[in-house]
Amino acid sequence: MQKRILIVDDDAMNLRRTALILVKHYEVVSVESGEAALYKLEKEKFDLILLDIAMPGMSGIETFEHMKDKNIETPVIFLTASGDEDDVMNAIRLGAVNYLKKPFMPNALLDRVEKELDQ
């Protein structure tokens, strides 16, 4: 059975690009907000979440905090275009398994995802 990945990013182009890289290897579901991600996570099971940090409304960090409050223990890799080390360190302190800086090369994404799902 294919592993399921939830991609959360407010940028439609980033969602499409990330999904295109992963869809050959995994079942991929994409949403454009933290609120939509939380709704999906209440209804469906995923093996990994790729979560953008900087989103309007509910940020990726806030989404992750809500996941923790709801005892959703799905591993999270944060995606960030931000050069802000504080964002990344905060995400790791909260329990993110890893992060990837955008824009990323397809192989970097595949390697990071495969490494996480193999654990």
VOBA-1610 file (N, C-alpha, C; in pm, whole numbers, padded with zeros to 5 digits, always signed):
BEGIN
Met+00083-00118+00000Met+00000+00000+00000Met+00088+00125+00000Gln+00051+00221-00084Gln+00129+00344-00093Gln+00118+00428+00033Lys+00228+00491+00071Lys+00227+00585+00182Lys+00152+00711+00139Arg+00084+00773+00237Arg+00003+00893+00209Arg+00072+01016+00265Ile+00079+01120+00182Ile+00143+01245+00222Ile+00044+01359+00204Leu+00034+01444+00307Leu-00047+01565+00300Leu+00048+01682+00279Ile+00024+01758+00171Ile+00103+01878+00143Ile+00017+01999+00177Val+00073+02090+00256Val+00001+02210+00298Val+00083+02332+00258Asp+00030+02410+00163Asp+00100+02530+00116Asp-00003+02624+00056Asp+00007+02753+00087Asp-00090+02849+00035Asp-00063+02887-00110Asp+00051+02849-00164Asp+00086+02882-00302Asp+00052+02765-00393Ala-00044+02787-00483Ala-00092+02679-00572Ala+00021+02621-00657Met+00112+02705-00703Met+00224+02658-00785Met+00316+02565-00703Asn+00343+02602-00579Asn+00424+02515-00493Asn+00355+02383-00466Leu+00224+02387-00446Leu+00148+02262-00424Leu+00160+02171-00545Arg+00137+02227-00664Arg+00145+02146-00787Arg+00283+02088-00807Arg+00384+02171-00791Arg+00522+02127-00812Arg+00558+02014-00714Thr+00526+02033-00588Thr+00558+01932-00487Thr+00482+01803-00514Ala+00355+01815-00546Ala+00274+01696-00576Ala+00327+01621-00698Leu+00365+01693-00802Leu+00419+01629-00923Leu+00546+01548-00894Ile+00628+01600-00804Ile+00751+01530-00767Ile+00718+01400-00692Leu+00617+01404-00606Leu+00589+01292-00517Leu+00489+01189-00570Val+00402+01229-00661Val+00287+01145-00699Val+00329+01012-00765Lys+00447+01004-00821Lys+00493+00878-00882Lys+00524+00773-00776His+00548+00818-00653His+00593+00728-00547His+00496+00715-00431Tyr+00409+00814-00414Tyr+00323+00820-00296Tyr+00182+00866-00334Glu+00088+00838-00247Glu-00045+00897-00261Glu-00038+01036-00200Val-00077+01138-00276Val-00060+01276-00234Val-00195+01347-00225Val-00215+01420-00116Val-00332+01505-00098Val-00279+01645-00069Ser-00335+01746-00136Ser-00289+01884-00119Ser-00400+01973-00067Val-00365+02062+00025Val-00458+02164+00075Val-00383+02296+00084Glu-00461+02408+00082Glu-00400+02541+00073Glu-00402+02621+00202Ser-00436+02558+00316Ser-00437+02634+00442Ser-00421+02540+00561Gly-00383+02601+00672Gly-00373+02525+00796Gly-00508+02473+00840Glu-00611+02555+00823Glu-00746+02513+00861Glu-00790+02390+00781Ala-00764+02393+00651Ala-00800+02278+00565Ala-00720+02154+00604Ala-00594+02174+00642Ala-00511+02062+00686Ala-00568+01997+00812Leu-00606+02079+00909Leu-00662+02025+01033Leu-00791+01949+01006Tyr-00873+02000+00916Tyr-00998+01931+00878Tyr-00966+01795+00817Lys-00872+01791+00723Lys-00833+01665+00659Lys-00778+01566+00762Leu-00697+01616+00854Leu-00634+01529+00953Leu-00734+01471+01052Glu-00846+01537+01070Glu-00951+01481+01156Glu-01025+01368+01085Lys-01025+01368+00953Lys-01103+01272+00874Lys-01020+01159+00814Glu-00891+01186+00789Glu-00809+01091+00715Glu-00675+01070+00786Lys-00611+00958+00750Lys-00482+00921+00807Lys-00373+00947+00703Phe-00263+01005+00748Phe-00148+01029+00661Phe-00022+00977+00728Asp+00077+00944+00644Asp+00204+00894+00695Asp+00305+01006+00718Leu+00284+01120+00648Leu+00377+01232+00657Leu+00304+01359+00613Ile+00344+01472+00673Ile+00289+01602+00634Ile+00403+01692+00594Leu+00388+01756+00478Leu+00480+01861+00435Leu+00406+01992+00457Leu+00458+02075+00547Leu+00384+02191+00595Leu+00463+02320+00576Asp+00407+02410+00496Asp+00468+02541+00474Asp+00462+02621+00604Ile+00567+02692+00638Ile+00567+02772+00761Ile+00488+02901+00743Ala+00517+02975+00635Ala+00458+03108+00617Ala+00331+03099+00532Met+00216+03105+00599Met+00087+03105+00529Met+00000+03213+00592Pro-00086+03276+00511Pro-00177+03374+00569Pro-00281+03305+00658Gly-00338+03381+00749Gly-00434+03319+00842Gly-00357+03239+00945Met-00370+03108+00939Met-00301+03020+01032Met-00166+02977+00972Ser-00059+03015+01039Ser+00075+02979+00990Ser+00098+02829+01008Gly+00206+02780+00947Gly+00241+02641+00965Gly+00273+02607+01109Ile+00338+02698+01179Ile+00370+02676+01321Ile+00241+02664+01401Glu+00145+02755+01377Glu+00017+02749+01448Glu-00059+02621+01415Thr-00055+02581+01288Thr-00119+02456+01247Thr-00058+02338+01323Phe+00074+02337+01331Phe+00146+02230+01401Phe+00109+02228+01549Glu+00098+02345+01610Glu+00059+02353+01751Glu-00082+02297+01771His-00175+02328+01679His-00311+02273+01687His-00309+02121+01671Met-00222+02071+01583Met-00209+01926+01565Met-00166+01862+01698Lys-00070+01923+01763Lys-00021+01870+01891Lys-00134+01871+01995Asp-00212+01981+01998Asp-00324+01991+02092Asp-00427+01880+02069Lys-00442+01838+01943Lys-00540+01735+01908Lys-00478+01595+01907Asn-00354+01584+01956Asn-00282+01457+01960Asn-00266+01392+01823Ile-00248+01473+01721Ile-00218+01421+01587Ile-00066+01406+01581Glu-00022+01282+01572Glu+00121+01253+01584Glu+00189+01224+01449Thr+00129+01263+01341Thr+00188+01242+01208Thr+00317+01322+01196Pro+00426+01261+01150Pro+00552+01335+01134Pro+00535+01452+01037Val+00603+01564+01068Val+00595+01685+00987Val+00734+01727+00942Ile+00744+01752+00810Ile+00861+01819+00754Ile+00813+01959+00715Phe+00876+02061+00771Phe+00838+02197+00736Phe+00907+02240+00606Leu+00833+02312+00527Leu+00885+02373+00404Leu+00892+02523+00430Thr+01005+02583+00399Thr+01017+02726+00425Thr+01095+02798+00317Ala+01042+02911+00276Ala+01114+03000+00185Ala+01188+03103+00269Ser+01154+03108+00396Ser+01212+03205+00488Ser+01357+03170+00517Gly+01438+03271+00522Gly+01576+03250+00564Gly+01589+03264+00714Asp+01476+03279+00782Asp+01475+03304+00925Asp+01502+03176+01003Glu+01621+03168+01061Glu+01660+03051+01140Glu+01567+03029+01259Asp+01511+03137+01314Asp+01422+03124+01430Asp+01300+03040+01395Asp+01243+03062+01275Asp+01127+02983+01232Asp+01161+02834+01230Val+01273+02802+01169Val+01315+02663+01155Val+01344+02602+01292Met+01417+02674+01376Met+01452+02620+01508Met+01326+02603+01594Asn+01232+02695+01583Asn+01106+02683+01656Asn+01030+02558+01612Ala+01027+02533+01482Ala+00959+02416+01427Ala+01023+02287+01479Ile+01154+02282+01481Ile+01225+02163+01528Ile+01201+02144+01679Arg+01204+02253+01755Arg+01177+02245+01900Arg+01037+02192+01928Leu+00942+02230+01842Leu+00804+02183+01860Leu+00788+02035+01826Gly+00885+01979+01755Gly+00878+01836+01725Gly+00876+01800+01578Ala+00898+01897+01491Ala+00906+01865+01348Ala+01023+01769+01327Val+01009+01677+01234Val+01115+01579+01212Val+01226+01634+01124Asn+01192+01738+01044Asn+01293+01795+00956Asn+01236+01918+00889Tyr+01317+01982+00804Tyr+01270+02095+00725Tyr+01342+02094+00591Leu+01285+02165+00497Leu+01343+02176+00364Leu+01321+02319+00317Lys+01428+02382+00271Lys+01420+02521+00226Lys+01375+02525+00080Lys+01275+02613+00054Lys+01225+02632-00083Lys+01305+02744-00149Pro+01327+02738-00278Pro+01292+02627-00366Pro+01390+02511-00347Phe+01339+02389-00361Phe+01421+02271-00341Phe+01431+02193-00472Met+01536+02116-00483Met+01553+02028-00598Met+01466+01904-00576Pro+01409+01849-00682Pro+01323+01730-00667Pro+01390+01617-00588Asn+01516+01589-00616Asn+01584+01479-00546Asn+01600+01508-00398Ala+01618+01635-00362Ala+01630+01670-00220Ala+01499+01640-00148Leu+01387+01673-00211Leu+01256+01644-00153Leu+01234+01494-00142Leu+01259+01422-00249Leu+01239+01277-00247Leu+01327+01209-00142Asp+01452+01252-00131Asp+01542+01193-00033Asp+01493+01218+00109Arg+01451+01341+00137Arg+01405+01377+00271Arg+01279+01299+00308Val+01186+01289+00214Val+01061+01217+00238Val+01088+01069+00257Glu+01168+01011+00169Glu+01199+00868+00179Glu+01268+00836+00311Lys+01361+00920+00351Lys+01431+00899+00478Lys+01332+00897+00595Glu+01237+00988+00594Glu+01142+00997+00704Glu+01046+00879+00704Leu+01000+00839+00587Leu+00902+00729+00579Leu+00965+00593+00605Asp+01096+00583+00588Asp+01165+00456+00613Asp+01191+00431+00761Gln+01169+00531+00845Gln+01198+00516+00988Gln+01091+00439+01059
//
